Amino acid sequence: MMKKKVLLALNGQLPSRNLILKLQDSETFSICADGAWDKLTALHLKADCIAGDFDSVKKIPESAQIISLPDQNASDLEKILNWLYLEAFSDLK
């Protein structure tokens, strides 16, 4: 079952490290688009999961769950939101 809160980082300007740390807690599932992974690691932060088509990450991490979303006709945001929606409702099946 997925946690109730989601923190999503995309490949844009991230908020401050302090704000991200305030938002991340044990109840939060943190996921980032592949392009945001390098930005998070530059801030010495990590996500539970990295998702996307992996065209924007320098090195695919071994320390996070990897979700491959290769559809080139959708943005990483669209792909991740769709994946989150399907995950959230998968327990109802």
C-alpha positions in Angstrom: 0.0 0.0 0.0 1.3 3.4 -0.9 1.8 6.1 1.8 -0.8 8.8 2.1 1.4 11.8 1.1 3.6 12.1 -2.0 6.4 14.5 -2.5 7.2 14.8 -6.3 10.4 16.4 -7.6 10.6 17.4 -11.2 13.5 18.6 -13.4 13.0 22.3 -12.6 14.1 24.6 -9.9 13.7 22.8 -6.6 12.7 24.5 -3.4 15.3 24.9 -0.6 16.8 21.8 1.0 15.3 22.9 4.3 11.8 22.9 2.9 12.2 19.5 1.3 13.4 18.1 4.6 10.4 19.6 6.3 8.1 17.9 3.8 9.7 14.5 3.9 8.7 12.4 6.8 7.9 8.7 7.5 4.4 9.2 6.0 5.7 10.7 2.8 6.5 8.7 -0.4 9.1 10.7 -2.3 9.4 10.2 -6.0 11.4 12.2 -8.5 11.6 12.4 -12.3 14.9 11.2 -13.6 16.1 14.7 -14.3 15.5 15.7 -10.7 17.6 13.0 -9.2 20.9 14.8 -9.9 19.5 18.0 -8.4 18.4 16.1 -5.2 21.7 14.4 -4.8 23.5 17.8 -5.2 21.4 18.9 -2.2 22.4 15.6 -0.4 18.8 14.4 -0.5 17.3 11.2 -1.9 13.9 10.0 -3.1 12.3 6.7 -2.4 11.8 6.2 -6.1 13.1 7.6 -9.4 10.9 7.4 -12.5 10.9 8.3 -16.1 12.6 7.4 -19.3 16.1 8.0 -17.9 17.2 10.4 -20.6 18.0 13.1 -18.1 19.9 11.4 -15.3 23.7 11.2 -15.3 23.9 7.9 -13.5 21.0 5.6 -12.6 21.1 5.1 -8.9 21.2 1.8 -7.1 19.8 3.1 -3.9 16.2 3.9 -5.1 13.4 2.0 -6.5 13.5 2.4 -10.3 10.3 2.9 -12.3 10.8 2.8 -16.0 8.2 4.9 -17.9 9.5 4.9 -21.5 6.6 6.6 -23.3 8.1 9.4 -25.3 4.7 10.9 -26.1 4.1 12.1 -22.5 6.1 14.2 -20.1 7.7 12.8 -17.0 5.1 14.6 -15.0 2.2 13.0 -16.9 3.8 9.5 -16.7 4.5 9.8 -13.0 1.0 11.1 -12.1 -0.5 8.3 -14.1 1.7 5.7 -12.3 0.8 7.2 -8.9 -2.9 7.1 -9.8 -2.7 3.4 -10.8 -0.6 2.6 -7.7 -3.0 4.4 -5.4 -6.0 2.4 -6.7 -4.3 -0.9 -7.3 -5.4 -2.1 -3.7 -9.0 -1.6 -4.7 -9.0 -4.2 -7.4 
